[in-house]
Every structure is written in C-alpha cells, then in structure tokens.
C-alpha cells in the first residue's frame, strides 16, 4: 500500500500548495481550481486505501 500512501500525500499536497500560491498571487484562479479538483479526486480515491491498510 505504499503506492496508495504516495498518491494520497500527493493529492493532499495538490489541495494545499495551489491555495497558498494563489494567496501569494503566484497562481491564477483557473489553474488553482483545476489543481484543487485534481487533488481532491486523488485524495478521496487513494486515502481510504492508505488509511484502511492494517499493515498485514
């Protein structure tokens, strides 16, 4: 489940970093929204697999 963990963390970064860049004026609204959408979809697809992993 290392892949799920990596994808979930990537999705989380895609929901946090673009918002910060937008707040600093380094990213326009359109690309920010697209990155947030992609990150949200990736997070909700990968996080349940990562967090549901019992380590067996």
Backbone as JSON, one array per atom type, in Angstrom:
{
  "sequence": "XXXXXXXXXXXXXXXXXXXXXXXXXXXXXXXXXXXXXXXXXXXXXXXXXXXXXXXX",
  "N": [[0.8, -1.2, 0.0], [2.13, 1.12, -0.3], [2.04, 2.64, -2.58], [-0.55, 3.69, -2.54], [-0.33, 5.32, -0.32], [1.58, 7.19, -1.18], [0.2, 8.35, -3.36], [-2.0, 9.42, -2.0], [-0.79, 11.33, -0.34], [0.29, 12.99, -2.3], [-2.1, 13.91, -3.44], [-3.07, 15.35, -1.25], [-1.13, 17.35, -1.06], [-1.67, 18.61, -3.47], [-4.01, 19.86, -2.85], [-3.34, 21.71, -0.97], [-0.98, 23.26, -1.63], [-1.54, 24.75, -4.11], [-3.52, 26.54, -3.19], [-2.12, 28.11, -1.38], [-0.24, 29.25, -3.12], [-1.97, 30.73, -4.72], [-2.94, 32.55, -2.84], [-0.65, 34.01, -2.41], [-0.48, 35.27, -4.78], [0.78, 34.08, -6.9], [-0.35, 32.25, -8.57], [-2.94, 31.85, -10.88], [-6.58, 32.02, -10.73], [-8.03, 30.08, -12.26], [-6.18, 27.88, -12.95], [-5.59, 27.2, -10.29], [-8.04, 26.26, -9.28], [-8.38, 24.03, -10.9], [-6.2, 22.44, -10.13], [-6.89, 22.04, -7.43], [-9.25, 20.57, -7.73], [-8.28, 18.24, -9.01], [-6.51, 17.33, -7.01], [-8.29, 16.86, -4.91], [-9.9, 14.8, -5.93], [-7.93, 12.84, -6.29], [-7.09, 12.51, -3.62], [-9.45, 11.54, -2.31], [-9.71, 9.17, -3.68], [-7.41, 7.7, -3.08], [-6.78, 7.9, -0.31], [-8.62, 6.37, 1.39], [-7.76, 3.76, 0.85], [-5.15, 3.84, 1.76], [-5.41, 4.6, 4.5], [-7.03, 2.6, 5.38], [-5.44, 0.42, 5.41], [-4.11, -2.26, 7.16], [-1.59, -3.07, 7.54], [-0.89, -5.7, 7.18]],
  "CA": [[0.0, 0.0, 0.0], [2.99, 2.31, -0.37], [1.57, 3.45, -3.7], [-1.73, 4.43, -2.08], [0.16, 6.37, 0.59], [2.22, 8.21, -2.0], [-0.84, 9.06, -4.1], [-2.8, 10.2, -1.06], [0.0, 12.5, 0.06], [0.34, 13.86, -3.47], [-3.4, 14.56, -3.51], [-3.13, 16.33, -0.17], [-0.3, 18.49, -1.48], [-2.37, 19.31, -4.55], [-5.09, 20.66, -2.29], [-2.79, 22.74, -0.09], [0.01, 24.13, -2.26], [-2.11, 25.75, -5.02], [-4.23, 27.57, -2.43], [-1.08, 29.01, -0.87], [0.3, 30.01, -4.25], [-2.99, 31.7, -5.11], [-2.97, 33.59, -1.81], [0.54, 34.84, -2.61], [-0.57, 35.92, -6.08], [1.67, 33.4, -7.84], [-1.13, 31.32, -9.38], [-4.25, 32.39, -11.24], [-7.72, 31.3, -10.17], [-8.38, 28.91, -13.06], [-5.28, 26.75, -12.67], [-5.71, 26.8, -8.89], [-9.25, 25.45, -9.14], [-8.14, 22.75, -11.57], [-5.3, 21.66, -9.26], [-7.65, 21.64, -6.26], [-10.16, 19.5, -8.14], [-7.46, 17.03, -9.21], [-6.02, 16.89, -5.71], [-9.42, 16.33, -4.14], [-10.26, 13.49, -6.5], [-6.84, 11.92, -5.96], [-7.12, 12.26, -2.17], [-10.57, 10.67, -1.96], [-9.52, 7.86, -4.29], [-6.26, 6.98, -2.51], [-6.7, 7.93, 1.15], [-9.26, 5.23, 2.06], [-6.92, 2.56, 0.7], [-3.98, 4.01, 2.63], [-5.8, 4.62, 5.9], [-7.66, 1.32, 5.71], [-4.4, -0.61, 5.4], [-3.8, -2.73, 8.51], [-0.17, -3.41, 7.58], [-0.7, -7.16, 7.07]],
  "C": [[0.85, 1.27, 0.0], [2.56, 3.22, -1.51], [0.37, 4.29, -3.28], [-1.31, 5.57, -1.16], [0.76, 7.52, -0.21], [1.18, 9.03, -2.76], [-1.71, 9.92, -3.19], [-2.06, 11.46, -0.62], [0.16, 13.49, -1.09], [-0.99, 14.61, -3.63], [-3.56, 15.62, -2.44], [-2.3, 17.57, -0.51], [-0.97, 19.3, -2.58], [-3.58, 20.1, -4.05], [-4.57, 21.79, -1.41], [-1.9, 23.75, -0.82], [-0.63, 25.16, -3.22], [-2.88, 26.86, -4.29], [-3.24, 28.59, -1.87], [-0.49, 29.87, -1.97], [-0.69, 31.06, -4.74], [-3.05, 32.86, -4.12], [-1.78, 34.53, -1.95], [0.53, 35.57, -3.94], [0.31, 35.29, -7.14], [0.94, 32.45, -8.78], [-2.5, 31.93, -9.64], [-5.37, 31.5, -10.72], [-8.06, 30.03, -10.94], [-7.49, 27.7, -12.81], [-5.35, 26.27, -11.22], [-6.91, 25.88, -8.7], [-9.06, 24.07, -9.78], [-7.24, 21.86, -10.72], [-6.04, 21.18, -8.01], [-8.62, 20.5, -6.58], [-9.4, 18.18, -8.31], [-6.96, 16.47, -7.89], [-7.11, 16.27, -4.86], [-9.82, 14.95, -4.63], [-9.2, 12.45, -6.15], [-6.86, 11.55, -4.49], [-8.24, 11.27, -1.83], [-10.5, 9.3, -2.63], [-8.45, 7.05, -3.55], [-6.28, 6.89, -0.99], [-7.43, 6.76, 1.83], [-8.45, 3.94, 1.97], [-5.71, 2.63, 1.62], [-4.37, 3.9, 4.09], [-6.47, 3.33, 6.34], [-6.68, 0.17, 5.75], [-4.04, -0.99, 6.83], [-2.33, -3.11, 8.64], [0.11, -4.91, 7.49], [0.0, -7.55, 5.8]]
}
